[in-house]
Amino acid sequence: MFLGVFLLMRLTEGVTGLSGHVCKRERAETYMTSYNQAFLCQERYTTSCGHLDWRRCTRYRVQTCYTPRERYAIKYHVIETCCPGWSDDGTGNCAIANCGGACQNEGTCSAVEGTPTCICQDGYYGDSCQHEKNHWEGWQTVVAASCGLLVVMVTAVTVYLYRRNRIKMKRINPVHGVQSPSPSGSGVTAAPSGFNPVHNIAQYGADFPRFPHHVIPASRSFPHVSAPQRIHPSAPLDCSDS
């Protein structure tokens, strides 16, 4: 057995008559105490006996006896102290926030909504100011968005120019050849260079003028065309056989 003193930490946060954050603690102290332990015992005694009580006799009787003993006892003392995270300001008030040295990178401990909190310097964040901010993070998002928009715009312009160029080329180069305007400005279109109606009648037959039935020559063979011929709109058609 030994005599010792130990503390039972029963923290109950509350506000006492003192300002600030004060917690009550029960301090338990053990000590040695003495007491009398009871037990049954026989007590010897003498008494008168005989007919005329002229003799002395010894008798025994049962009674409660006591013996001294020692045991450990516990007594409690209620004390007040600053709650965890708070320190005494020197006047008995627990009003100084104490983060326990957890604030890193020159962060300061301050009370935020009644809770000790690390206030970080510019460029740091986290519960203990342990993380460093990425100063280029915002610019990276802007640059990525700008590049994506630029790619979309370039793609749209490229598709537009390609489609416009195709439409323009179709207007300049039709399917049945390139049409060149008449030098005289009469609006008559000349046949393409190298055009041979004999060899290309199957392909270009739809482009020939439809003559009336009464002027169709007996022979359906076409003369050899050595060069493009221009037909003046005011000149009569020559439907005779050559």
Secondary structure, 3 states (H helix, E strand, C coil): CCCCECCCCCCEEECCCCCECEEEEEEEEEEEEEEEEEEEEEEEEEEEECCCCCEEEEEEEEEEEEEEEEEEEEEEEEEEEECCCEEECCCCCEEEECCCCCCCCCCEEEEECCEEEEECCCCEECCCCCEECCCCHHHHHHHHHHHHHHHHHHHHHHHHHHHHHHHHHHHHCCCCCCCCCCCCCCCCCCCCCCCCCCCCHHHHHHHCCCCCHHHCCCCCCCCCCCCCCCCCCCCCCCCCCC
